[in-house]
Structures are given as structure tokens and as C-alpha cells.
């Protein structure tokens, strides 16, 4: 009787949530582990923005052994987050992925170098060892070096590329003169290791004119032929962008939501709060729709790879405005 009364009271108050079976399921594959880089999605989940749109969203954490394009291709997710170089390379190789939204308006990728190596500009990279992430993250760097006319095969006139793990050890241990860092993550780790900003010189890809778009939402092209899938993605994008705007306006609370969802317990409050502050700079001003000029810059950068370009031809049909146009109505 008490349960029935409670249920009746909830219905009278209009507070009964939609039954789980009434919600459309969406599986989102993240590009990396649970952290503030993905705060908007966790916020949308925890604040009920997805449920308000009739969605039951499962957020799948990534990691060093998880390739989002492979998960998407295998049917393990409905939508993935991916850097555009990786996604376009996968598309050219036969995986028909399409960008449906672009919450990140600018790039957080940069190189962080020891100042005492004498590096002041890209041409000073010659003869140096540079840590570069692979698994699709190497493409912006390789394109940049090609545009600078610098070989990546080592030697005095080229750079020696060190396959960098997802940590800052090669710089700390002086195994590399420069390493790849994200403004919102590894750069802070370098500072946390006791190195001062005065000892470093940084090169932001955004400022070097070779930035490529990061953390876009991608789906399989064939699914966009299904009106029900399009409707589901429209609601998903709308709720996700609501989550991102909330995270921008409430960075500390958003960081706490991320921590609550970190099942590994690996993240710390200070690190996530700092990360969220930097992430907010990258999503600032974005309503989720893809800026075609930024898209074209990314494509041009990837095509400018000399004898070994990331993509060999201008992509066709690699993005659509249909989802964001509907989501923003």
C-alpha cells in the first residue's frame, strides 16, 4: 500500500520519470578514459538532459587499447568521439563515418619543449627528438612537419620521432626535447612534476596554423538513412550541447560530476577542475555545429602531407549539418 501511495503521489506531482523501456538507447564511445575532456556528456547524463529528450545514454569509456572507429564499425556504439584526422583517415580506408556535430571549436594540442635546447621555432626541431602520440593522433604532427619541409626520419636535418606513451615521462627524463601535450591535461602534468613555465617553450597547433578539429561526434553514414536514428541523434546532440554549456558555466561542479563517474578512481579533484577550466576554452562559442572553414583547414592540413599525406583526396560527404540544424531549432 505504501508503495502504491508513493507512486500515486509521484504521478500527481508530475514527477514520475519515463519508464526505461520508453527511452531510446544511445551508446557513446569516448576517445579516452573518463575525464573532464568529456564533461558535457556526463553532465547531460547526471542532470537529466538526456532523459528529458527521451534517451537512455550509456557512456563507454575509452583507453589505450580502444579504437573508437573499430568500436563503431563493429556495432559496439551508435556514436563515437574522434579527432577529425583519425576519422577522415578511417573514412578514406573504407569506414564511412560522418561528422554530425563539433562541440570543440578549437584544438588543445601542442608541443612542449625544454627551453634550454635552444628551440625557438619549428625549424629548430631539426636534429631533435620529439615525442608524438600515435593511434591516429600523429597525423597533425606529420602534416605540420611536411609543411615545414622537415623529415621525420631522423638525422641532423630531420626530427627523430619518439612514439610517446600517454604520459610526460620522455620530457621529464630528457629522453625527448619536446613532447606532445594537451593544454588541458599533460601540460599540467609537466608543471606538477616541478618544472616551471620559464623552463619551457610551447607551440600550440592552433597558433601555428596547423590545428585540426578534435572531439567531434561521428556516426556511420548508413545509419543517417534511418529517420528514427536521425531523430535520436538530433535529441542526443541537443542534450549534449546543453550539457556542455552547463559545464562551461559551472566548471567546478562539472568536474565533480566527472569524478563521480570515474569508476577507476584514478582522477583527482585538482586535476579535473584545472582540466575543465581549459576544456571550457575549447568548447567556448560552439553551438555544436561544424564550422566549415575549420573543417576545410583540417582537410588542407591533412592533404599537405607531402609524399605521405594523411588523406590522399578531398573527402566527400564526411559531414552533415542535418543533425545540428534540427537540434538548434
Secondary structure, DSSP 8 states (H G I E B T S, - for coil): -HHHHHHHHHHHTT-----GGGSEEEEEE-SSSSSGGGHHHHHHHHTTHHHHTTEEEEEE---TT--HHHHHHTTS-SEEEE-HHHHHHHHHTT--EEEEE----S--EEEEEEGGGT--SGGGGTT-EEEE--TTTTHHHHHHHHHHT-BSS-STTB-EEEE--SSSHHHHTTS-SEEEEETTTHHHHHHHTT--GGGEEEEEHHHHT-----SEEEEEGGGGG-HHHHHHHHHHHHHHHHHHHHHHHTHHHHHHHHHHH-TT----HHHHHHHHHHHHHHHTT--S---HHHHHHHHHHHH--GGG-S-SS--SS-B-SHHHHHHT-
